[in-house]
């Protein structure tokens, strides 16, 4: 069972220019994104949502594996499926998609990880506010 690892969604251009740990996408980032996605799917499954997800072809990521557009799009599709089959927020930015000529920017990876952060926050709020029998009345 994957464990929740806090996503990183505050990367900046300066992080990229200075090659800081946040500014370089590496295997640990990809593993965190995929593990968090599957952690959230499992949490939602335990709460009655059915979200079958498979890890991407590159998982588990190592330094020797290359990130291909198809694999990145599979990760993005898993995030999209996670949100579409559970709940979606109006103010979230659109998830990117990539083809063979696209540049993957820090801002796009920030979006992916913010989706994870936001979904986890929503699940925590659901746990804090359960409905008890007889509490909700329609038409009053």
ChimeraX commands (.cxc) that place a marker at each C-alpha (Angstrom):
marker #1 position 0.00,0.00,0.00 radius 0.5
marker #1 position 1.53,3.33,-1.00 radius 0.5
marker #1 position 1.83,6.00,1.63 radius 0.5
marker #1 position 1.01,9.67,1.22 radius 0.5
marker #1 position 4.03,11.86,0.49 radius 0.5
marker #1 position 3.39,15.60,0.45 radius 0.5
marker #1 position 3.39,16.79,-3.16 radius 0.5
marker #1 position 5.62,19.61,-4.34 radius 0.5
marker #1 position 3.68,22.23,-6.27 radius 0.5
marker #1 position 5.62,25.40,-5.53 radius 0.5
marker #1 position 8.38,25.03,-8.11 radius 0.5
marker #1 position 9.60,28.25,-9.72 radius 0.5
marker #1 position 11.66,29.19,-12.73 radius 0.5
marker #1 position 14.51,30.03,-10.34 radius 0.5
marker #1 position 14.43,26.41,-9.08 radius 0.5
marker #1 position 14.89,25.23,-12.65 radius 0.5
marker #1 position 17.58,27.79,-13.49 radius 0.5
marker #1 position 19.56,26.93,-10.35 radius 0.5
marker #1 position 19.02,23.15,-10.70 radius 0.5
marker #1 position 17.63,22.81,-7.18 radius 0.5
marker #1 position 15.99,19.56,-6.06 radius 0.5
marker #1 position 12.58,21.08,-6.88 radius 0.5
marker #1 position 13.73,22.36,-10.26 radius 0.5
marker #1 position 14.71,19.01,-11.76 radius 0.5
marker #1 position 12.12,16.31,-12.45 radius 0.5
marker #1 position 13.59,12.99,-11.39 radius 0.5
marker #1 position 12.62,9.42,-10.56 radius 0.5
marker #1 position 11.68,10.23,-6.96 radius 0.5
marker #1 position 9.25,12.92,-8.18 radius 0.5
marker #1 position 7.60,10.52,-10.62 radius 0.5
marker #1 position 7.37,7.78,-7.99 radius 0.5
marker #1 position 5.83,10.26,-5.53 radius 0.5
marker #1 position 3.25,11.38,-8.11 radius 0.5
marker #1 position 2.28,7.82,-8.98 radius 0.5
marker #1 position 2.29,6.60,-5.36 radius 0.5
marker #1 position 0.16,9.56,-4.24 radius 0.5
marker #1 position -2.27,8.95,-7.10 radius 0.5
marker #1 position -2.69,5.32,-6.06 radius 0.5
marker #1 position -2.88,6.22,-2.38 radius 0.5
marker #1 position -5.77,8.58,-3.14 radius 0.5
marker #1 position -7.50,5.99,-5.33 radius 0.5
marker #1 position -7.25,3.51,-2.47 radius 0.5
marker #1 position -8.61,6.06,0.01 radius 0.5
marker #1 position -11.56,6.78,-2.29 radius 0.5
marker #1 position -12.17,3.06,-2.88 radius 0.5
marker #1 position -12.39,2.59,0.90 radius 0.5
marker #1 position -15.06,5.33,0.95 radius 0.5
marker #1 position -17.26,3.73,-1.69 radius 0.5
marker #1 position -15.85,5.18,-4.91 radius 0.5
marker #1 position -14.61,2.59,-7.40 radius 0.5
marker #1 position -11.48,3.85,-9.14 radius 0.5
marker #1 position -9.39,1.10,-10.73 radius 0.5
marker #1 position -5.94,2.44,-11.56 radius 0.5
marker #1 position -2.82,0.82,-12.93 radius 0.5
marker #1 position 0.69,2.13,-12.52 radius 0.5
marker #1 position 2.33,3.51,-15.66 radius 0.5
marker #1 position 4.71,1.44,-17.75 radius 0.5
marker #1 position 7.67,3.24,-16.17 radius 0.5
marker #1 position 6.86,2.48,-12.52 radius 0.5
marker #1 position 8.85,2.12,-10.34 radius 0.5
marker #1 position 10.94,4.91,-11.75 radius 0.5
marker #1 position 14.70,4.72,-11.69 radius 0.5
marker #1 position 17.41,6.98,-13.02 radius 0.5
marker #1 position 17.88,4.69,-16.03 radius 0.5
marker #1 position 14.29,5.00,-17.30 radius 0.5
marker #1 position 13.26,7.69,-19.72 radius 0.5
marker #1 position 10.01,9.59,-19.36 radius 0.5
marker #1 position 8.08,9.25,-22.61 radius 0.5
marker #1 position 5.10,11.38,-23.57 radius 0.5
marker #1 position 2.82,8.33,-23.62 radius 0.5
marker #1 position 3.88,7.40,-20.11 radius 0.5
marker #1 position 3.43,10.96,-18.84 radius 0.5
marker #1 position -0.01,11.09,-20.45 radius 0.5
marker #1 position -0.89,7.79,-18.72 radius 0.5
marker #1 position 0.00,9.37,-15.36 radius 0.5
marker #1 position -2.11,12.42,-16.24 radius 0.5
marker #1 position -5.02,10.21,-17.34 radius 0.5
marker #1 position -4.89,8.43,-13.97 radius 0.5
marker #1 position -5.16,11.82,-12.23 radius 0.5
marker #1 position -8.01,12.84,-14.50 radius 0.5
marker #1 position -9.81,9.57,-13.82 radius 0.5
marker #1 position -9.30,10.04,-10.08 radius 0.5
marker #1 position -11.04,13.42,-10.19 radius 0.5
marker #1 position -13.76,12.56,-12.70 radius 0.5
marker #1 position -14.87,9.45,-10.81 radius 0.5
marker #1 position -14.94,11.15,-7.44 radius 0.5
marker #1 position -15.36,14.93,-7.44 radius 0.5
marker #1 position -14.01,17.87,-9.33 radius 0.5
marker #1 position -13.49,21.44,-8.30 radius 0.5
marker #1 position -14.35,24.37,-10.55 radius 0.5
marker #1 position -11.20,26.39,-9.90 radius 0.5
marker #1 position -8.58,23.78,-10.73 radius 0.5
marker #1 position -6.41,24.43,-13.77 radius 0.5
marker #1 position -6.77,22.12,-16.75 radius 0.5
marker #1 position -4.53,19.07,-16.69 radius 0.5
marker #1 position -1.98,19.23,-19.50 radius 0.5
marker #1 position -1.45,16.61,-22.18 radius 0.5
marker #1 position 1.70,16.09,-24.19 radius 0.5
marker #1 position 2.80,14.95,-27.61 radius 0.5
marker #1 position 6.29,14.07,-28.82 radius 0.5
marker #1 position 7.39,17.66,-29.40 radius 0.5
marker #1 position 6.15,19.22,-26.17 radius 0.5
marker #1 position 8.35,20.68,-23.47 radius 0.5
marker #1 position 7.36,19.67,-19.94 radius 0.5
marker #1 position 7.50,22.79,-17.81 radius 0.5
marker #1 position 7.75,23.15,-14.06 radius 0.5
marker #1 position 4.34,24.84,-14.03 radius 0.5
marker #1 position 2.72,21.79,-15.63 radius 0.5
marker #1 position 4.24,19.46,-13.06 radius 0.5
marker #1 position 3.04,21.88,-10.36 radius 0.5
marker #1 position -0.50,21.44,-11.73 radius 0.5
marker #1 position -0.23,17.64,-11.50 radius 0.5
marker #1 position 0.97,17.74,-7.93 radius 0.5
marker #1 position -1.57,20.39,-6.93 radius 0.5
marker #1 position -4.34,18.06,-8.16 radius 0.5
marker #1 position -2.99,15.45,-5.74 radius 0.5
marker #1 position -2.80,17.93,-2.87 radius 0.5
marker #1 position -6.33,19.21,-3.52 radius 0.5
marker #1 position -7.84,15.73,-3.81 radius 0.5
marker #1 position -6.23,14.68,-0.53 radius 0.5
marker #1 position -7.56,17.83,1.14 radius 0.5
marker #1 position -11.10,17.04,-0.06 radius 0.5
marker #1 position -10.86,13.49,1.30 radius 0.5
marker #1 position -9.71,14.84,4.68 radius 0.5
marker #1 position -12.68,17.24,4.71 radius 0.5
marker #1 position -15.06,14.37,3.94 radius 0.5
marker #1 position -13.67,12.48,6.91 radius 0.5
marker #1 position -14.17,15.51,9.17 radius 0.5
marker #1 position -17.81,16.02,8.20 radius 0.5
marker #1 position -19.69,12.73,7.94 radius 0.5
marker #1 position -23.46,12.86,7.56 radius 0.5
marker #1 position -25.35,11.10,10.29 radius 0.5
marker #1 position -28.64,9.39,9.68 radius 0.5
marker #1 position -31.48,11.90,9.89 radius 0.5
marker #1 position -29.27,14.98,9.57 radius 0.5
marker #1 position -30.01,15.81,5.95 radius 0.5
marker #1 position -33.55,16.75,5.01 radius 0.5
marker #1 position -34.67,17.70,1.52 radius 0.5
marker #1 position -37.38,20.26,0.89 radius 0.5
marker #1 position -37.22,22.04,4.25 radius 0.5
marker link #1:1,2 radius 0.2
marker link #1:2,3 radius 0.2
marker link #1:3,4 radius 0.2
marker link #1:4,5 radius 0.2
marker link #1:5,6 radius 0.2
marker link #1:6,7 radius 0.2
marker link #1:7,8 radius 0.2
marker link #1:8,9 radius 0.2
marker link #1:9,10 radius 0.2
marker link #1:10,11 radius 0.2
marker link #1:11,12 radius 0.2
marker link #1:12,13 radius 0.2
marker link #1:13,14 radius 0.2
marker link #1:14,15 radius 0.2
marker link #1:15,16 radius 0.2
marker link #1:16,17 radius 0.2
marker link #1:17,18 radius 0.2
marker link #1:18,19 radius 0.2
marker link #1:19,20 radius 0.2
marker link #1:20,21 radius 0.2
marker link #1:21,22 radius 0.2
marker link #1:22,23 radius 0.2
marker link #1:23,24 radius 0.2
marker link #1:24,25 radius 0.2
marker link #1:25,26 radius 0.2
marker link #1:26,27 radius 0.2
marker link #1:27,28 radius 0.2
marker link #1:28,29 radius 0.2
marker link #1:29,30 radius 0.2
marker link #1:30,31 radius 0.2
marker link #1:31,32 radius 0.2
marker link #1:32,33 radius 0.2
marker link #1:33,34 radius 0.2
marker link #1:34,35 radius 0.2
marker link #1:35,36 radius 0.2
marker link #1:36,37 radius 0.2
marker link #1:37,38 radius 0.2
marker link #1:38,39 radius 0.2
marker link #1:39,40 radius 0.2
marker link #1:40,41 radius 0.2
marker link #1:41,42 radius 0.2
marker link #1:42,43 radius 0.2
marker link #1:43,44 radius 0.2
marker link #1:44,45 radius 0.2
marker link #1:45,46 radius 0.2
marker link #1:46,47 radius 0.2
marker link #1:47,48 radius 0.2
marker link #1:48,49 radius 0.2
marker link #1:49,50 radius 0.2
marker link #1:50,51 radius 0.2
marker link #1:51,52 radius 0.2
marker link #1:52,53 radius 0.2
marker link #1:53,54 radius 0.2
marker link #1:54,55 radius 0.2
marker link #1:55,56 radius 0.2
marker link #1:56,57 radius 0.2
marker link #1:57,58 radius 0.2
marker link #1:58,59 radius 0.2
marker link #1:59,60 radius 0.2
marker link #1:60,61 radius 0.2
marker link #1:61,62 radius 0.2
marker link #1:62,63 radius 0.2
marker link #1:63,64 radius 0.2
marker link #1:64,65 radius 0.2
marker link #1:65,66 radius 0.2
marker link #1:66,67 radius 0.2
marker link #1:67,68 radius 0.2
marker link #1:68,69 radius 0.2
marker link #1:69,70 radius 0.2
marker link #1:70,71 radius 0.2
marker link #1:71,72 radius 0.2
marker link #1:72,73 radius 0.2
marker link #1:73,74 radius 0.2
marker link #1:74,75 radius 0.2
marker link #1:75,76 radius 0.2
marker link #1:76,77 radius 0.2
marker link #1:77,78 radius 0.2
marker link #1:78,79 radius 0.2
marker link #1:79,80 radius 0.2
marker link #1:80,81 radius 0.2
marker link #1:81,82 radius 0.2
marker link #1:82,83 radius 0.2
marker link #1:83,84 radius 0.2
marker link #1:84,85 radius 0.2
marker link #1:85,86 radius 0.2
marker link #1:86,87 radius 0.2
marker link #1:87,88 radius 0.2
marker link #1:88,89 radius 0.2
marker link #1:89,90 radius 0.2
marker link #1:90,91 radius 0.2
marker link #1:91,92 radius 0.2
marker link #1:92,93 radius 0.2
marker link #1:93,94 radius 0.2
marker link #1:94,95 radius 0.2
marker link #1:95,96 radius 0.2
marker link #1:96,97 radius 0.2
marker link #1:97,98 radius 0.2
marker link #1:98,99 radius 0.2
marker link #1:99,100 radius 0.2
marker link #1:100,101 radius 0.2
marker link #1:101,102 radius 0.2
marker link #1:102,103 radius 0.2
marker link #1:103,104 radius 0.2
marker link #1:104,105 radius 0.2
marker link #1:105,106 radius 0.2
marker link #1:106,107 radius 0.2
marker link #1:107,108 radius 0.2
marker link #1:108,109 radius 0.2
marker link #1:109,110 radius 0.2
marker link #1:110,111 radius 0.2
marker link #1:111,112 radius 0.2
marker link #1:112,113 radius 0.2
marker link #1:113,114 radius 0.2
marker link #1:114,115 radius 0.2
marker link #1:115,116 radius 0.2
marker link #1:116,117 radius 0.2
marker link #1:117,118 radius 0.2
marker link #1:118,119 radius 0.2
marker link #1:119,120 radius 0.2
marker link #1:120,121 radius 0.2
marker link #1:121,122 radius 0.2
marker link #1:122,123 radius 0.2
marker link #1:123,124 radius 0.2
marker link #1:124,125 radius 0.2
marker link #1:125,126 radius 0.2
marker link #1:126,127 radius 0.2
marker link #1:127,128 radius 0.2
marker link #1:128,129 radius 0.2
marker link #1:129,130 radius 0.2
marker link #1:130,131 radius 0.2
marker link #1:131,132 radius 0.2
marker link #1:132,133 radius 0.2
marker link #1:133,134 radius 0.2
marker link #1:134,135 radius 0.2
marker link #1:135,136 radius 0.2
marker link #1:136,137 radius 0.2
marker link #1:137,138 radius 0.2
marker link #1:138,139 radius 0.2
marker link #1:139,140 radius 0.2
view
